[in-house]
């Protein structure tokens, strides 16, 4: 079997976008599925917008998701360096090779001249592009321009009238016409390569077999294919994965939900859930199943099952998947994730003792079945802290005026007093015993206790809430709500 090698090639120019994470994931899955390798290449040729901070953020986000690479700026590899700004001599070299082959040339046109050319095309009703006027400069003309202090760019000579055929593994055969592309810059006047050239040089030298990336790069691909052909290099296989749209079918943007991976982490999404969700943005197993661990994805992923049509970013689905993974996780794991939210909101100090951690665990036990996102723990906190609780509505207040209430509350007090440790199992048994001993039935016992303790008619299981509150708070709340209900 062919040695599969893929790459993820982000530009470190800002927060790591969820769409980039999806591309990285598809690359990773294919490589792992086929026993191949993955390269992380940092495309930092936009000197103004690139930063090491963003590069680090990308790497940390990828690792958080559980996506690892075999070669990259941090782990090294035999075909590095893996940052484009550290490979400039390679691009210069291959640009020179192209010039010698007659497939590229220096262009000395100034910005103003280029603008004039574009306008001339537009005036004729044609696509604005470069005129090709420096294609055949003589040595003397070049020297004259250089003497004038003009700094040349290097342009690729796009052949006239040539169909450029791309056999895309997702989109099928796509044909572009070379006319209309215009001779494009491969090396800018400051010596920095453009994306379409640097990516080809790197993909070739890094022995990439499959280029899997977002659909928006499909229109760049003919420019890249022409470079492969001019250099007589074997092309990789291309797979362009579809756009990610919001639920309203417009391009995914901040309006549709967080767009950067780190925001999901900060909001309390689990990496397993984000991975599962991203995989379904364009891929499906063919069956009804929607829950896939990374291992299952690696076992099942194939480009054949990547859809051509746009993927829709459905926040509710992500929440549903996240809720599933929260329920699957251990209480301790969710408590660890919940803790920073509770600290940030001021419920706990930065340094906590064992008892405080235990308290977080008890809260998580109470809500783990209910939440979709770890930050939702904050929505439940009024159940667990404070002596005074408000009735959620008049109906709730009326529950506490029912005639059996004093008997029920008294029975609860007695049972709690008899307990050595107030813990869920014991409380559950006690509540059951109360229903039996009073012969009042479940609703008549549970509802008043719930309202007396929380002011609400729904919520987490009582036998989880009571241990969090402890006898003292139970007593205070009961005193407060009973008084309030009857005043
Ligand atoms: N640096 C490009 C980007 O982030 C990479 C595109 C590609 O994968 O070729 O969009």
Boltz pocket constraint, residues with backbone or C-beta under 6 A from the ligand:
constraints:
  - pocket:
      binder: B
      contacts: [[A, 7], [A, 8], [A, 9], [A, 10], [A, 11], [A, 43], [A, 199], [A, 212], [A, 213], [A, 214], [A, 217]]
      max_distance: 6.0
